[in-house]
């Protein structure tokens, strides 16, 4: 989430939907966490799952 603050500013300037911005960032964070947990659970470090962005 390196551009989170920039995304908030752009959304506010364009009168966009902050809920959608937060939903996208939360979804990305949860997917990353689940991917890490799945990799640890399977004990398989070479498991690569490409997430849509």
N, C-alpha and C positions, 0 to 999 in steps of 0.2 A: 504494500500500500504506500509506495513512495510518493504518489501524486494525489493523495487523499485530500489534502488541504487545497491544492490547486483545483481538484474536481469540485469541491464545495464552493469555492469562489466562482468558478465558471457556471455552476448550476444556479447560484444565487443571481449572478449578473444576467443570465439568460432567462430568469424566472422559471427555471425547470423544477422538477419534482425531486426534492431531497430524499423522500422515502425510497425512490427507485435507486438513487445513488447509494444510500446506506444498504439497501437490499443486495445490490450487486457486490459491494465490498464484503458484506457479511457472508454471502454465498461463497465467494472466493476463499475467504478465510476458513470457513467450515470445510470446504472441499479439500483444501490443503491439509488441514488437521486430520481429516478422515483418511486421506491418502497416506500420510505419515503413520497413522495408527495401523492401517491395513498392512503396510510394508513391515512394520515392527511385529505385528501379530503373525504374519506369514514367515517372518525371519528371512526375508528375501530382499536384499539390498538392491538388486538389479531390476526390480520391478518398476517399470516406467509406465505411468498412466498419463496420457496427454489430456489436460483439461481444456475445455473451450473457454475462450476469453471474450 
